[in-house]
Amino acid sequence: MRKSILTFIILALSLTCLAQAKENVLKVKGNAILYQIPEIMYVNIPIQVSDSLYENCSFKLAQIHKELKQRLIKNGIKKSNIKTDDLSIGEKTKWTREGRIPDGFQGSVSMKIEMTYSLEKLSVVINTLKDEVFNFGYNVNFGLSEEQKSKTLEKSIELAINDAQVKASIIAKKLNIKLLEIKEINFGYSAGDFDILTPEDDVVFCIVDEDQPEETIKIDINPKKIKINKTINVIWKIER
């Protein structure tokens, strides 16, 4: 009796596995490609000072950071847009005939400004940095705002699903098969997220010297579109 029950269970499992193995499915990948021009501008200002004494170096760094922040706020940059990180103070060394010897201290801190991009705001930052006291250099980058990210994600899912449905319908029609219920859905990100595409038309940014208005420095700002490429994999059960 026990042997018969065991045989029946094995037979039932075999039939189940066989049925699953023969299950007909259609796997389709839906693609969505969107393009966005970044709304957020990031300006990074690396502040550096040096002094023979640690205390003086630390004081100078704090003082110049405070002065620059106050000047930016005075010129119209919101305090909430100004962030600070990467603070460090370390010993400097130099090489001589006797070898490497101490050469005072160097302090650095990174001031980062994050705000909605506009030439007017960028002009404020650059004109502030024209002061010899703040001659540290800077770099500008761009990124998507949180609102852009949210809307883009929602739209990309919608487009990817529509793309998968259209492809599945065409395949089903051409092969004379019937789409049943959806068995599985996987939403993922392609390896090409945030690819940089062909630049937009150049935007020319002009810095006018207040002392010599006829001398204008032109900087070609070339904001680039961002490509967002998303995919969704849908598996339908089908019937012939």
CORJO-V178068 format. One line per field, one symbol per residue. psi: psi as a letter, one per 30 degrees, with the letter a starting at -180 (. if undefined). A space follows every 50 residues. Layout:
psi = ???
//
This chain:
psi = eeeeeeeeeeeeeeeeeeeeegkklkkkkkkkklkkkkfkkkjkjjkkll lfkeeeeeeeeeeeeeeeeeeeeeggkkeffklkahkkklklllkaffak lkhalkkkkjkkkjlkkkeeeeeeeeeeffkffgiflllklllkleeeee eeeeeeeeeeeeeeeeeeeeeeeeghlkkblkekkkkaklfgkhkkakll kkkkkkjkkeeiffjkkkkjkikklkkjjllkkkjkklk.
//
